[in-house]
Amino acid sequence: MHRMHAIVGAIMLVLLPLGSLLWGSGIFAWTMYSGTGEYRIEIRVRDERGWRSVAPTGLAEAASESAAGVLSGADHFRRGPLLDVLRSHLGELATFACRQRGGIEADVELHERKDATGPERVTRAHRECR
């Protein structure tokens, strides 16, 4: 019985995350803290008057504790963990910003780089809110 538990444990803790990372979406892989880099977030919301910028720090107080930690100070490049999870949920952040600011639609851009001299990776999301 203990042997079976060990096999199941190995599958759950090692093989499932590794297989997910190599052959799937990576959803079961522990990639959240796989490295550090710099990032900043640009948020724009359109309402009846047009497009306007929204500071990520301004959204932090209405966000969950973990999201607030990512949003606070993200108006400018800041050092932190590489944000694979945030990158895959930018659409939800756009929807959140749109609802918090009473917009019609929202755009979010995540800018990432290893350091100030490295190339920048930009990921974008757009959501209509009405």
Buried (B, 14 or more C-beta within 10 A) or exposed (E): EEEEEEEEEEEEEEEBBEEBBEEEEBEBBEBEEEEEBBBBBBBBBBBEEEEEEBBBBBBBEEBEEEBBEBBBBBBEBEEBBBBBBBBBBBBBBBBBBBBBBEBEBBBBBBBBBBEEEEEEBEBEBEBEBE
